[in-house]
Amino acid sequence: MTAEGHLIFSIACAVFAKKAELSPELAHGDWWHIIPASLLTSLLPDIDHPKSLLGQRLKWISAPIARMFGHRGFTHSLLAVAAGVFLLKTRLPHDWVIPIDALHGMVIGYLSHIIADMLTPAGVPLLWPCRWRFRLPLIQSQKGNQLERTFCLLMVGLTLFWPNWTPIIDAVNPHGLNFILKYLT
């Protein structure tokens, strides 16, 4: 998926997460925290690809990560999400305060990238270092792919019209995403 597609898809995921009340912090959070935080981290998993938008700007980080893990390796896994949450919670200076809704937005942005890449034929190794690839190939990504842009914009449109009703996680699983996001609070 392209950087543009990831950015648009992260907006759709952030809007959905807030409207579906995936966590109380997202449900009561500020749009001006959640959307920018989601956009900020939506391209981060591609730091493992030196030719990606982020990889080109941070070659000194991207090249070693690409050599160690390859593209769509560790950075596209749930282990990377857990490591990122751990680092955010334990390694940030105490005087550097990031609002909790923004932290949840950052997790949503990162996860949106992984979900978007799962929609391509290559899939992602969610359980890295296990090499199983998880995929639901709905998008054939190519440069300038209008189908990808249309799909992502359609997702934004659908989430904007998503009704504010019963939280989806409570309907499916009362513990839901709170299991992952609880560590942030």
C-alpha positions, -999 to +999 in steps of 0.1 A: +000+000+000+012+035-007+020+062+019-011+081+008-033+050+013-019+044+047-026+080+058-061+079+045-068+045+060-055+057+094-081+085+094-108+059+087-095+037+116-092+066+140-127+077+133-140+042+136-121+036+169-136+067+184-171+062+172-171+025+181-156+034+215-128+009+213-116+023+246-130+048+271-101+071+263-109+071+226-146+074+232-141+105+253-109+117+236-104+149+216-105+146+178-075+170+177-054+145+197-066+112+181-064+121+144-030+137+143-016+110+166-030+083+143-015+101+112+019+104+130+023+067+135+005+054+104+037+053+083+060+041+111+059+004+103+075+011+069+107+023+086+119-011+076+119-002+039+146+024+029+126+035-002+095+042+018+085+078+025+098+076+061+128+054+052+141+079+027+141+106+053+156+084+081+180+062+061+203+059+091+175+041+110+158+024+081+188+007+065+199-012+097+163-022+104+159-034+068+191-055+071+181-070+104+144-078+097+136-071+061+105-054+048+072-064+065+091-083+093+092-073+129+078-038+124+046-052+110+039-075+139+020-074+172+053-077+190+064-044+175+031-028+188+037-042+223+073-030+222+062+004+211+036+007+239+062-005+264+087+021+253+062+049+253+051+040+288+085+034+304+111+054+285+095+088+280+107+116+303+082+121+331+079+158+322+070+150+286+033+144+288+014+129+259-024+129+265-038+094+269-062+098+240-032+107+218-014+076+230-044+055+220-045+073+187-008+064+181-016+028+187-046+030+163-024+046+136+003+019+139-023-009+139-041+008+109-009+004+089-007-033+098-044-039+089-040-020+056-010-042+047-030-073+056-054-062+028-027-068+002-016-101-013+017-100+006+001-098+040+020-094+073+037-116+099+014-107+128+030-133+150+066-125+141+092-142+145+067-169+133+067-164+095+030-171+090+015-143+069-020-130+076-038-116+046-071-108+032-061-097-003-087-070-013-062-045-027-037-050-055-012-022-047+005-005-076+020+030-081-008+055-086-034+029-078-068+045-080-085+014-065-064+018-033-073+055-030-110+048-037-111+020-012-094+041+015-117+071+009-147+048+009-136+036+043-133+072+056-168+079+042-183+048+058-167+056+092-180+092+091-215+079+087-210+051+113-237+057+139-227+065+175-243+035+191-233+005+213-196+001+214-186-027+190-162-043+214-188-046+242-211-064+218-184-088+207-160-091+237-164-072+269-126-071+273-119-063+237-091-038+228-089-027+264-067-057+270-041-041+247-048-005+255-051-009+293-014-009+296-014+027+283-035+040+312 
